[in-house]
Amino acid sequence: QLQLVESGGGLVQPGGSLRLSCSGSGSTSDKYVIGWLRQAPGKAREGVSCISRSDGTVYYEDDGQGRFTISRDNAKNTSYLQMNRLEPGDTGVYFCNAKSVPWVDGYWGQGTQVTVSS
């Protein structure tokens, strides 16, 4: 059973940066595709970015393209989401998700709050 814990959220001014981390335990995370998702207040959870198991293939939703960078260190069982030039619209709870195959719900962390506000 894989357990995921997100960290690194906080309050930041527009234009600022945050680096989120997703640490896994209980299983080796290199078995899983890792995704980062965001849930804004009053909205459904939406995808932000994901990264493949080992070949470095990454995907970004349009609003994160050019501002966010996803990465992973399988030796540390950790994934990262570097977020630059943050905007108020990036506010929400950020979750990481690990899936071995696309058609399962996978494993979820508890989320970390990101608030972008002046």
FENTADA-V807844 format. One line per field, one symbol per residue. burial: b if it has 9 or more other C-alpha atoms within 8 Angstrom, else e. A space follows every 50 residues. Layout:
burial=???
//
This chain:
burial=ebbbbbbbbbebbbebbbbbbbbbbeebbbebbbbbbbbbeeeeeebbbb bbbeeeebebbeebeebbbbbbebeebbbbbbbbbbbbebbbbbbbbbbb eeeeeebbbebbbbbbbe
//
